[in-house]
Amino acid sequence: MARVLIAEDRESMRKALKALLIMQPQWEACDETEDGDDAVAKAAELRPDLMVMDFRMHRVNELIAANEIFRTMATVPIVMYTRYKTDEVEATAKLVGIRNVIGKEEGAQTLVKAIETELN
């Protein structure tokens, strides 16, 4: 079972993402967090198989948090799931090491496919 850490500042979105993961029998939400600092700490503690992170979170944005996470866990895949997907955000995310940037408007199925791609 793949363990996924959810990093999203909006509680309603965290719940929706957790429900999405529950519908996939091969995945589980190992924990959730609402800010970038906590995402870095929980990633180090829990060592998830994958992280789903929002771009704009409280205190530290995803790119800074992802950079910190990659310093200690270079191989953990991070899927950025954001309302702010632009060519610039996507290019910057890829420079940090995030291979999949999914706009929230692209929907849950696109997110599921991105997670599947990263875990396989």
C-alpha positions as CSV (number, residue, x, y, z in Angstrom):
1,M,0.0,0.0,0.0
2,A,1.4,3.4,-1.0
3,R,1.4,6.0,1.7
4,V,0.5,9.5,0.6
5,L,1.1,12.7,2.6
6,I,-1.4,15.5,1.8
7,A,-0.2,19.1,2.2
8,E,-3.0,21.6,1.5
9,D,-4.0,24.7,3.5
10,R,-7.8,24.4,2.9
11,E,-9.4,21.9,5.2
12,S,-12.2,21.1,2.7
13,M,-9.6,20.3,0.0
14,R,-7.7,18.1,2.4
15,K,-10.8,16.1,3.1
16,A,-11.6,15.8,-0.6
17,L,-8.1,14.6,-1.3
18,K,-8.3,12.1,1.6
19,A,-11.6,10.8,0.2
20,L,-10.1,10.4,-3.2
21,L,-7.2,8.4,-1.8
22,I,-9.6,6.2,0.1
23,M,-11.3,5.3,-3.1
24,Q,-8.0,3.8,-4.4
25,P,-7.4,0.5,-2.6
26,Q,-3.7,0.6,-3.2
27,W,-3.2,4.1,-1.6
28,E,-3.7,5.5,1.9
29,A,-3.4,9.0,3.3
30,C,-0.6,8.6,6.0
31,D,-1.3,12.1,7.3
32,E,-2.2,15.6,6.3
33,T,-0.8,19.1,6.9
34,E,-1.9,22.6,6.2
35,D,1.4,24.5,5.9
36,G,4.8,24.1,4.2
37,D,6.9,24.0,7.4
38,D,4.8,21.2,8.8
39,A,4.9,19.4,5.4
40,V,8.7,19.3,5.6
41,A,8.6,18.0,9.2
42,K,6.0,15.3,8.5
43,A,7.8,14.2,5.4
44,A,11.0,13.6,7.3
45,E,9.1,11.8,10.1
46,L,6.7,9.7,8.0
47,R,8.8,9.0,4.9
48,P,5.7,8.8,2.6
49,D,5.8,7.1,-0.8
50,L,4.4,10.3,-2.4
51,M,3.2,13.7,-1.5
52,V,0.3,15.8,-2.9
53,M,1.0,19.5,-2.2
54,D,-0.7,22.7,-2.9
55,F,1.3,25.6,-4.3
56,R,0.2,28.4,-2.0
57,M,0.1,27.3,1.6
58,H,0.5,29.2,4.9
59,R,4.0,30.3,6.0
60,V,6.0,28.5,3.3
61,N,4.9,27.9,-0.3
62,E,5.2,24.5,-1.9
63,L,8.4,25.2,-3.9
64,I,10.4,26.1,-0.9
65,A,8.9,23.2,1.1
66,A,9.6,20.8,-1.8
67,N,13.2,21.9,-2.0
68,E,13.7,21.2,1.7
69,I,12.0,17.8,1.3
70,F,14.2,16.9,-1.6
71,R,17.3,17.6,0.4
72,T,16.5,14.8,2.9
73,M,14.3,12.6,0.6
74,A,15.6,13.1,-2.9
75,T,13.5,10.3,-4.4
76,V,10.0,11.0,-3.0
77,P,7.7,12.1,-5.8
78,I,5.7,15.2,-5.2
79,V,2.6,16.0,-7.2
80,M,1.7,19.7,-7.1
81,Y,-2.1,20.2,-7.1
82,T,-2.9,23.9,-7.5
83,R,-5.4,26.5,-8.6
84,Y,-2.4,28.6,-9.7
85,K,-1.0,26.4,-12.6
86,T,0.8,28.6,-15.1
87,D,3.6,27.9,-17.4
88,E,5.9,29.8,-15.1
89,V,4.8,27.9,-12.0
90,E,5.2,24.6,-13.8
91,A,8.7,25.5,-15.1
92,T,9.8,26.6,-11.6
93,A,8.3,23.4,-10.0
94,K,10.2,21.2,-12.5
95,L,13.5,23.0,-11.7
96,V,12.9,22.1,-8.0
97,G,12.3,18.5,-9.0
98,I,8.5,18.3,-9.1
99,R,7.6,16.4,-12.3
100,N,3.8,16.6,-12.2
101,V,1.9,19.9,-11.8
102,I,-1.9,19.5,-12.0
103,G,-4.3,22.3,-12.0
104,K,-7.3,21.8,-9.7
105,E,-9.5,22.7,-12.7
106,E,-8.2,19.6,-14.5
107,G,-10.1,17.4,-12.0
108,A,-9.6,14.5,-9.8
109,Q,-9.1,11.9,-12.5
110,T,-6.1,13.9,-13.8
111,L,-4.7,13.9,-10.3
112,V,-5.2,10.2,-10.0
113,K,-3.4,9.5,-13.2
114,A,-0.5,11.8,-12.1
115,I,-0.2,9.9,-8.8
116,E,-0.3,6.5,-10.6
117,T,2.5,7.7,-12.9
118,E,4.7,8.8,-10.0
119,L,4.2,5.6,-8.0
120,N,4.9,3.3,-11.0
